[in-house]
Amino acid sequence: MSFARMLTEREGERLPERLDAVRQDDLPTLHTLAAGIDRDRDAVIAGLTLPWSSGVVEGQPDQDAVE
């Protein structure tokens, strides 16, 4: 299973197995990334799984703040 498929098919529940696979590799930088993801694992899994998105509103100025 590829990481890209996990993203596009909303298979966030597979994240723990992907992180375990990363830890088996001899790539210390990715081990650091995996540890960072683990610190907020539930939120990352939700982001990879749930259909909600902030979409076009993210990064847009708040109209009340602009006026």
N, C-alpha and C positions, 0 to 999 in steps of 0.2 A: 504494500500500500504506500503510495507516495504522499508526501506532505501536501502537494498541490491538490490531490484528490480529496484529502481531508478538508481542505479549505472550500473547494467548490461543491462538494457533496454534503457539507455541514456534518461532518463526522467527528466532531470535537471530542466525543467520548473515547476516541482512539488516541488522543494526545498522550496519555500515560505510557502506552506502549511505544510511541514514537520517541518520547523522552528517554525511555529505557534503552532504546536502540542507539540513541545519540551517546549515552553514557558508556556504551560498549566500544565505541570508536575511540581512536587515539587522537582526539581533536580537543585539546584543553579549552580553546575558545568557545566551542559549542557546549562544553560542560558548564561553562559560566553562563551561557545563554539559558541552558536547561534549568540551572539553579534559579535564575531570575524568574523564569516562567513558573517554577514551582512555588515561589513566594506568593503568587496570586493565581494559582492553578484554577480555582473554581471560576473566576472571572474570565480567564482565557478560554476555558472549555465552553462557557456560556457564549462568549463571542464567536467561537467557531461552530456553535450548534444552533443557537436561536436565530429566528428569521428577522428579528428587529434590527433596524439600522438607523443611525442619525442622518444618513444620506446627505442630501444637499444642504442641510442646515449647518452641518459641521463646518467651521471655518468661516461662516458668513457673519458679518457684523450684526449686532443686535440693533434693530431699527430704533428702539427706544433710546439706546445709548448714542446713536448717531444724531438724532434730532435734537 
